[in-house]
Amino acid sequence: MSQIDNTWFSEVMAADGSAFSLKIKRKLHEEQTQYQFLEVYETETFGNLMVLDGSNMVTSRENFLYHEMLSHVPLFTHPNPKRVAIIGGGDCGTLREVLKHKGVEEVFQIDIDEAVTRASEKYFPELCESNNDPRAKLMWIDGIKWIQDAPKGSLDVIIVDSTDPVGPAVGLFAEDFYKACFDALGDDGVLVGQSESPLFHTASIIKQMYVDLRSAGFIEVNTFPFPQPIYPTGWWSCTVAIKSGAMQNFREQDARNAGFETLYYTADLHKGALVMPPFMQKILKG
């Protein structure tokens, strides 16, 4: 739920008794797409803000936190990622981060709503700066069906850059989808998805993700928390599942010598994020 007056945009989480507000200068864009209501605001201190169905999606100021963790954690977890699929992620910030990895040969960017990408191109051009990279294949189709139809073992990494598990994104948090991902991934395959707030959603969403991912066949699952100011509680996460190996054996030296700039992700931060907070351990084991 969102509330708007002349100077503030507020995303209200009534069920959780909390809200987050940004002071706005003006509304830049609004559009009812085939799938959702899309708005873009110019804010006082966070640059531009994209909102989908009343929920904050991305701002110019802090998007790097989310995009870097969702991209570099799984890519440095896989021993040699070459073919990557991004399901969702229409703002293309995750695509930009994935394409920083020179060893990646092909990236399928699949979002059901083309309007999100077009708005991002106009109002968040920095996120779309790699859209014309010849390794990028942009498609606006049903990502769930695309994964289901993908040849077995054809992908190295699947990144689920989805909205909350409501509306078009519900199917991206389901065991059947995880099973399709498992089949589409090669022997060393890595799957990652955004997994909401550890504080609000460990019991209600993350715990079920663990159950479903393990039922789908993944041998190890781990959640990586990170700050995200515009999302509920200001603390967000991505959950990674692997088909083989051990997450502790991520390519640490490659991460240290990445050869590209990051603003949040580092090898040390990756290593530290492997240690789950005790309260999450308790919930997930309970």
C-alpha positions as CSV (number, residue, x, y, z in Angstrom):
1,M,0.0,0.0,0.0
2,S,1.3,3.5,-0.8
3,Q,0.3,6.9,0.4
4,I,1.1,10.1,-1.5
5,D,0.8,13.7,-0.6
6,N,2.3,16.7,-2.3
7,T,5.9,16.2,-1.0
8,W,6.2,12.6,0.3
9,F,5.8,9.1,-1.2
10,S,5.3,6.5,1.5
11,E,5.2,2.7,1.2
12,V,3.1,1.5,4.1
13,M,3.4,-2.1,5.4
14,A,0.3,-2.0,7.5
15,A,0.5,-5.7,8.5
16,D,4.0,-5.1,9.9
17,G,3.3,-1.7,11.5
18,S,6.0,0.1,9.5
19,A,6.5,2.4,6.6
20,F,9.2,4.0,4.5
21,S,8.9,7.5,3.0
22,L,10.9,9.6,0.5
23,K,10.5,13.3,0.0
24,I,9.6,13.9,-3.7
25,K,10.0,16.8,-6.0
26,R,7.6,15.6,-8.7
27,K,6.1,12.6,-10.5
28,L,7.9,11.9,-13.8
29,H,5.9,9.0,-15.1
30,E,2.8,6.8,-14.5
31,E,1.5,4.0,-16.6
32,Q,-0.9,1.1,-16.2
33,T,1.0,-1.7,-18.0
34,Q,-0.5,-5.0,-19.0
35,Y,0.7,-6.4,-15.7
36,Q,1.1,-3.7,-13.1
37,F,0.9,0.0,-12.2
38,L,4.3,1.7,-12.8
39,E,5.3,5.1,-11.4
40,V,8.6,7.1,-11.5
41,Y,9.3,9.9,-9.1
42,E,12.1,12.4,-8.8
43,T,13.1,12.5,-5.1
44,E,14.9,15.1,-3.0
45,T,17.8,12.9,-1.9
46,F,17.6,9.4,-3.6
47,G,17.5,10.4,-7.2
48,N,14.7,8.8,-9.2
49,L,12.4,6.2,-7.7
50,M,10.5,3.5,-9.5
51,V,7.4,2.1,-7.9
52,L,5.4,-1.0,-9.1
53,D,1.9,-1.5,-7.7
54,G,2.7,0.9,-4.8
55,S,5.9,-0.9,-3.8
56,N,9.4,0.7,-4.0
57,M,11.5,-1.1,-6.6
58,V,14.7,0.9,-7.3
59,T,16.3,4.3,-6.8
60,S,19.3,5.9,-8.4
61,R,21.1,6.2,-5.1
62,E,21.1,2.7,-3.5
63,N,20.3,0.2,-6.2
64,F,24.0,-1.0,-6.3
65,L,23.5,-2.9,-3.0
66,Y,20.8,-5.1,-4.4
67,H,22.2,-5.6,-7.9
68,E,25.7,-6.4,-6.8
69,M,24.8,-9.0,-4.2
70,L,22.2,-10.7,-6.5
71,S,24.9,-10.9,-9.2
72,H,28.3,-11.3,-7.8
73,V,27.5,-13.8,-5.0
74,P,26.2,-16.5,-7.4
75,L,28.7,-15.8,-10.2
76,F,31.7,-16.1,-7.9
77,T,30.1,-19.2,-6.3
78,H,30.0,-21.0,-9.7
79,P,33.4,-22.4,-10.8
80,N,33.2,-21.1,-14.3
81,P,29.9,-19.3,-15.3
82,K,29.4,-18.8,-19.0
83,R,25.6,-18.9,-19.6
84,V,23.4,-16.9,-17.3
85,A,19.6,-16.4,-17.2
86,I,18.0,-13.4,-15.3
87,I,14.3,-13.9,-14.6
88,G,12.7,-10.6,-13.9
89,G,15.1,-7.7,-13.5
90,G,13.5,-5.5,-16.0
91,D,15.3,-2.4,-14.8
92,C,18.5,-4.2,-16.2
93,G,20.7,-3.3,-13.2
94,T,21.4,-7.0,-12.5
95,L,22.2,-7.5,-16.2
96,R,24.8,-4.7,-16.0
97,E,26.5,-6.3,-13.1
98,V,26.5,-9.8,-14.6
99,L,28.1,-8.4,-17.8
100,K,31.1,-7.1,-15.8
101,H,32.3,-10.7,-15.7
102,K,34.4,-11.1,-18.8
103,G,34.1,-14.9,-18.7
104,V,30.3,-14.8,-19.1
105,E,29.5,-15.5,-22.8
106,E,25.7,-15.2,-22.9
107,V,23.1,-13.6,-20.7
108,F,19.3,-14.1,-21.2
109,Q,17.5,-11.1,-19.6
110,I,13.8,-12.2,-19.4
111,D,11.1,-10.0,-17.9
112,I,7.4,-10.3,-18.6
113,D,6.8,-6.5,-18.7
114,E,8.7,-4.5,-21.3
115,A,7.4,-1.3,-19.9
116,V,9.7,-1.6,-16.9
117,T,12.7,-1.8,-19.2
118,R,11.6,1.2,-21.3
119,A,11.0,3.3,-18.2
120,S,14.4,2.3,-16.9
121,E,16.1,3.3,-20.1
122,K,14.6,6.7,-19.8
123,Y,14.8,7.4,-16.1
124,F,17.6,5.1,-15.0
125,P,20.0,5.0,-18.0
126,E,23.0,4.1,-15.8
127,L,21.3,0.7,-15.1
128,C,20.9,0.1,-18.8
129,E,24.4,1.0,-20.0
130,S,25.2,-2.6,-20.9
131,N,21.9,-3.4,-22.7
132,N,23.6,-3.3,-26.1
133,D,26.4,-5.7,-25.1
134,P,26.4,-8.4,-27.7
135,R,26.3,-11.1,-25.0
136,A,22.9,-9.8,-23.8
137,K,19.7,-11.3,-25.1
138,L,16.7,-9.2,-23.9
139,M,13.3,-10.9,-24.0
140,W,9.9,-9.8,-22.7
141,I,8.2,-13.1,-22.2
142,D,7.0,-15.5,-19.4
143,G,10.3,-16.4,-17.6
144,I,8.7,-19.4,-15.9
145,K,7.8,-21.0,-19.2
146,W,11.2,-20.1,-20.7
147,I,13.0,-21.9,-17.9
148,Q,10.6,-24.9,-18.2
149,D,11.4,-25.1,-21.9
150,A,15.2,-24.6,-21.5
151,P,17.3,-27.6,-22.5
152,K,18.5,-29.6,-19.6
153,G,21.9,-28.6,-18.3
154,S,22.1,-25.6,-20.6
155,L,22.6,-22.9,-18.0
156,D,25.3,-22.2,-15.4
157,V,23.6,-19.6,-13.2
158,I,19.9,-18.6,-12.9
159,I,19.2,-15.2,-11.2
160,V,15.6,-14.6,-10.0
161,D,15.4,-10.8,-9.8
162,S,11.7,-10.7,-8.9
163,T,9.3,-8.4,-7.1
164,D,7.5,-9.6,-3.9
165,P,5.8,-13.0,-4.1
166,V,2.5,-11.5,-5.3
167,G,0.9,-11.0,-8.7
168,P,3.1,-12.0,-11.6
169,A,6.0,-13.1,-9.3
170,V,4.1,-15.7,-7.2
171,G,5.2,-18.6,-9.5
172,L,8.9,-17.6,-9.0
173,F,8.7,-18.7,-5.3
174,A,7.3,-22.2,-6.0
175,E,8.8,-25.7,-5.8
176,D,7.8,-26.5,-9.4
177,F,9.8,-23.5,-10.7
178,Y,12.8,-24.5,-8.6
179,K,12.6,-28.0,-10.1
180,A,12.6,-26.5,-13.6
181,C,15.6,-24.4,-12.7
182,F,17.4,-27.5,-11.3
183,D,16.9,-29.3,-14.6
184,A,18.0,-26.3,-16.7
185,L,21.2,-25.9,-14.7
186,G,24.4,-27.9,-15.4
187,D,26.1,-30.1,-12.8
188,D,27.8,-27.1,-11.1
189,G,24.7,-24.9,-11.4
190,V,23.8,-22.1,-9.1
191,L,20.4,-20.6,-8.5
192,V,19.8,-17.3,-6.6
193,G,16.7,-15.4,-5.9
194,Q,15.8,-12.3,-3.9
195,S,14.3,-13.5,-0.6
196,E,12.8,-10.5,1.1
197,S,13.6,-9.2,4.6
198,P,15.3,-11.5,7.0
199,L,13.6,-9.7,9.9
200,F,10.1,-9.9,8.6
201,H,10.2,-12.9,6.3
202,T,12.6,-15.6,7.5
203,A,9.7,-17.6,9.0
204,S,7.1,-16.9,6.4
205,I,9.1,-16.9,3.1
206,I,12.7,-17.8,3.5
207,K,12.1,-21.0,5.5
208,Q,9.7,-22.3,2.8
209,M,12.2,-21.4,0.1
210,Y,14.7,-23.7,1.9
211,V,12.2,-26.5,2.0
212,D,11.3,-26.1,-1.7
213,L,14.8,-25.7,-3.0
214,R,16.0,-28.8,-1.2
215,S,13.0,-30.8,-2.4
216,A,13.9,-29.6,-5.9
217,G,17.3,-31.3,-5.5
218,F,19.7,-28.6,-4.5
219,I,22.3,-29.9,-2.0
220,E,23.1,-26.6,-0.2
221,V,21.1,-23.4,0.4
222,N,22.3,-20.2,2.1
223,T,20.9,-16.8,2.6
224,F,23.0,-13.6,2.2
225,P,21.6,-10.6,4.0
226,F,22.5,-7.0,2.9
227,P,21.3,-3.5,3.6
228,Q,18.6,-2.1,1.3
229,P,17.2,1.2,2.6
230,I,14.0,1.5,0.5
231,Y,12.7,-2.0,1.2
232,P,10.8,-3.1,4.3
233,T,13.0,-3.0,7.4
234,G,15.9,-1.6,5.4
235,W,17.5,-5.1,5.5
236,W,17.1,-7.5,2.5
237,S,18.5,-10.8,1.3
238,C,19.2,-13.1,-1.5
239,T,19.1,-16.9,-1.2
240,V,21.5,-19.1,-3.1
241,A,21.2,-22.8,-3.9
242,I,23.8,-25.0,-5.5
243,K,23.7,-28.4,-7.2
244,S,27.3,-29.5,-6.2
245,G,30.3,-28.5,-4.3
246,A,30.2,-26.2,-1.2
247,M,29.4,-22.6,-0.9
248,Q,32.4,-22.0,1.3
249,N,34.5,-22.8,-1.7
250,F,33.5,-19.7,-3.7
251,R,36.2,-18.3,-6.0
252,E,37.6,-15.9,-3.4
253,Q,40.8,-15.0,-5.2
254,D,38.8,-14.3,-8.4
255,A,36.5,-12.0,-6.4
256,R,39.5,-10.2,-4.9
257,N,41.0,-9.7,-8.4
258,A,37.7,-9.1,-10.2
259,G,39.1,-6.3,-12.4
260,F,35.9,-4.2,-12.2
261,E,34.5,-1.7,-9.7
262,T,31.9,-2.5,-7.1
263,L,30.4,-0.1,-4.5
264,Y,29.3,-2.7,-1.9
265,Y,30.3,-6.3,-2.8
266,T,33.8,-7.5,-1.9
267,A,35.3,-10.9,-1.3
268,D,35.5,-10.3,2.4
269,L,31.9,-9.3,2.6
270,H,30.9,-12.4,0.6
271,K,32.9,-14.5,3.0
272,G,31.3,-12.9,6.1
273,A,27.8,-13.1,4.6
274,L,28.1,-16.9,4.6
275,V,27.8,-16.8,8.4
276,M,24.0,-16.7,9.1
277,P,22.8,-14.7,12.1
278,P,21.8,-16.9,15.0
279,F,18.1,-15.8,15.0
280,M,17.8,-17.0,11.4
281,Q,19.5,-20.3,12.1
282,K,17.0,-20.8,14.9
283,I,14.0,-20.1,12.8
284,L,15.2,-22.2,9.8
285,K,16.0,-25.2,12.0
286,G,12.8,-25.0,14.0
